[in-house]
Amino acid sequence: MSKKVCNFVLVFLVLMLFTSINAFAGDIPEGIMLGKQEALFIGEITAIDTDTITITPSTVMMGSIKQSAVQIKKFDKYHGTSDKPQIGDFIVAVLLGDDKIDDTWVFKSTSDDYKSLKLIGQQDELVIRYEKYINEGEYFEAQKRVDDKAKVSSAPTNAIVPNQQAQEDNYKVQSHTDNYTFVAVSGLLIACAIFVAVTIIKKRHSN
């Protein structure tokens, strides 16, 4: 193995490490709980035109939707499937604002009942967690935390809020434990790979 190739391997492995950390630090199911989006909702597609899709929200799990129907830019397919949107489909979507959804994270569901719906399509780790959070009402609880935090921020500076910090710390630990575990394991594996590559380079130079 030439020195040039070994250097390339080292750079590639380091980039993989940072990419893995960045990707898992912003996992969508947990990221939604921060409440940065306009709304997380379940709805039914009621109309499809050339460029737009009209959705009637039935359950808003986070945020708020004031209008009775949301008209968004037409998207091609649901996450994890090749299914095209059809009138009558139940969907779970993230409203970003200005009648725009995250069209890379929109799901067709079996119903509009958050307690029992199933997300249709490829069931990877993120989707499984997402479905679990929806079924167990975790996003309603997340919205309550967001609302409580907003109340604390607007409260007088001398107001005492028992256990607020403890609640926030517990949420942070619970939401990101999986991410930290993955990053730790990934870092260990990549570190081992780097060690092997360095050993190869040293043997190359010694020869």
Sequence and secondary structure as in RCSB ss.txt:
>XXXX:A:sequence
MSKKVCNFVLVFLVLMLFTSINAFAGDIPEGIMLGKQEALFIGEITAIDTDTITITPSTVMMGSIKQSAVQIKKF
DKYHGTSDKPQIGDFIVAVLLGDDKIDDTWVFKSTSDDYKSLKLIGQQDELVIRYEKYINEGEYFEAQKRVDDKA
KVSSAPTNAIVPNQQAQEDNYKVQSHTDNYTFVAVSGLLIACAIFVAVTIIKKRHSN
>XXXX:A:secstr
  HHHHHHHHHHHHHHHHHHHHHHHT HHHHHTT  SSEEEEEEEEEE SSEEEEEEEEEEEE   SSSEEEE  
S  TTS     TT EEEEEEEETTEE TTS EEES S TTT  B S   HHHHHHHHHHHTTHHHHHHHHHHHHH
HHHHS TT   TTHHHHHHHHHHHHHHHHHHHHHHHHHHHHHHHHHHHHHHHHHHH 
